Structures are given as structure tokens and as C-alpha cells.
Amino acid sequence: MATIETDIDVEALKKSGKRGRALVNYAYNVLLYDGEKLLHTAIHAGATAVDTQQAASIIGYEPVTLYKWSSSGDGPLTPMRIGGKPLWKVRDLRNLLGIAV
């Protein structure tokens, strides 16, 4: 597996005062992180799952594709559901991309 070597602004993440998925949301919505940078942030934050928009950004697919996988159950990833909302495991995203921590 490949290792992840992405520059994330750890100081900006710390200044936000957020943790876990809230930190991933901050990185995605405020710092505009995407792709491997967002995945690295999720790993750094200790987030176990991300939402569909973030997962699609990480793996380079359109969110509609992940929604189809979620509803049909025939994609390479299967989401977990919390309150009926699909969340995608960071571990599964890493494995799909072949990225070790």
C-alpha cells in the first residue's frame, strides 16, 4: 500500500478548536480541502467516517455515484447508516485507494 504524503495545515486545524468529524467538516467547508488532503485530515482528526460529499471528494467520484452504491448495495464500498444518513468509513476509503497510514 502507498503511504499518504500530503501537506495539511495542522496549525489551521488546531486553531479551529474542532475535533473528529467536525474538524473534517471545517477542513472541507472552510479550508476547502479535497482528495487526499481531506483524507489525511480525517485520519489526523481520528474521524471514523465522513459524509457522502466528502467521501466522493476523497475518492474522486461524483456524490451521485456513492448515493447509487448506497441504495443498490453493489458498489465497492458500503456505507454505515446513522439516522438513515449514509456515512463512509475512512478505513474503507483508505483501502479502496490503497493508502496505508
C-alpha positions as CSV (number, residue, x, y, z in Angstrom):
1,M,0.0,0.0,0.0
2,A,1.1,3.6,-0.6
3,T,1.6,5.9,2.2
4,I,-0.1,9.3,2.3
5,E,2.2,12.3,2.0
6,T,0.0,15.4,1.9
7,D,0.7,18.8,3.4
8,I,-2.2,19.8,5.6
9,D,-2.1,23.0,7.7
10,V,-2.1,21.4,11.1
11,E,-1.9,24.9,12.8
12,A,-5.1,26.0,11.0
13,L,-6.8,22.8,12.0
14,K,-5.7,23.3,15.7
15,K,-6.9,26.9,15.7
16,S,-10.4,25.8,14.7
17,G,-10.8,24.1,18.1
18,K,-12.7,21.3,16.4
19,R,-12.2,17.6,16.6
20,G,-13.3,14.4,14.8
21,R,-15.9,14.8,12.1
22,A,-16.4,18.5,13.0
23,L,-12.8,19.1,12.1
24,V,-13.2,17.2,8.8
25,N,-16.3,19.4,8.0
26,Y,-14.2,22.5,8.8
27,A,-11.4,21.4,6.5
28,Y,-13.8,20.6,3.7
29,N,-16.1,23.7,4.0
30,V,-13.7,26.4,5.2
31,L,-10.2,25.3,4.2
32,L,-11.6,23.8,1.0
33,Y,-9.6,20.6,1.4
34,D,-10.4,17.7,-1.0
35,G,-9.0,14.5,-2.2
36,E,-6.0,13.0,-0.3
37,K,-5.7,16.2,1.7
38,L,-9.2,15.7,3.1
39,L,-8.4,12.0,3.7
40,H,-5.3,13.0,5.6
41,T,-7.3,15.4,7.7
42,A,-9.8,12.7,8.5
43,I,-7.0,10.4,9.6
44,H,-5.4,13.2,11.6
45,A,-8.7,14.1,13.3
46,G,-9.4,10.4,14.2
47,A,-12.7,10.5,12.3
48,T,-14.1,7.1,11.6
49,A,-16.5,8.2,8.9
50,V,-17.2,11.1,6.5
51,D,-20.4,12.1,4.7
52,T,-21.1,11.4,1.1
53,Q,-19.9,14.7,-0.3
54,Q,-16.6,14.3,1.5
55,A,-16.2,10.6,0.6
56,A,-16.8,11.4,-3.1
57,S,-14.2,14.2,-3.0
58,I,-11.7,11.8,-1.4
59,I,-12.0,9.1,-4.0
60,G,-12.7,11.3,-7.0
61,Y,-16.2,10.3,-7.8
62,E,-19.4,12.3,-8.1
63,P,-21.6,12.1,-4.9
64,V,-24.5,10.7,-7.0
65,T,-22.3,7.6,-7.6
66,L,-21.9,7.0,-3.9
67,Y,-25.7,7.5,-3.4
68,K,-26.3,4.8,-6.0
69,W,-23.8,2.5,-4.3
70,S,-25.6,3.2,-1.0
71,S,-29.1,2.4,-2.3
72,S,-28.2,-0.5,-4.6
73,G,-25.6,-2.1,-2.4
74,D,-23.5,-3.1,-5.4
75,G,-20.5,-0.7,-5.2
76,P,-17.0,-1.3,-3.9
77,L,-18.0,0.5,-0.7
78,T,-20.9,0.0,1.7
79,P,-21.8,2.9,3.9
80,M,-22.9,2.6,7.5
81,R,-26.1,4.5,8.3
82,I,-26.7,6.8,11.2
83,G,-30.2,8.3,11.4
84,G,-30.8,7.0,7.9
85,K,-27.9,9.0,6.5
86,P,-25.1,7.2,4.7
87,L,-21.6,7.7,6.2
88,W,-18.5,6.2,4.6
89,K,-15.8,4.6,6.7
90,V,-12.4,6.3,6.5
91,R,-10.8,2.8,6.7
92,D,-12.8,1.7,3.6
93,L,-11.8,4.8,1.7
94,R,-8.1,4.2,2.5
95,N,-8.3,0.6,1.4
96,L,-10.1,1.5,-1.8
97,L,-7.3,4.0,-2.6
98,G,-4.6,1.6,-1.4
99,I,-3.3,4.1,1.2
100,A,-1.7,2.9,4.4
101,V,-1.4,5.1,7.4
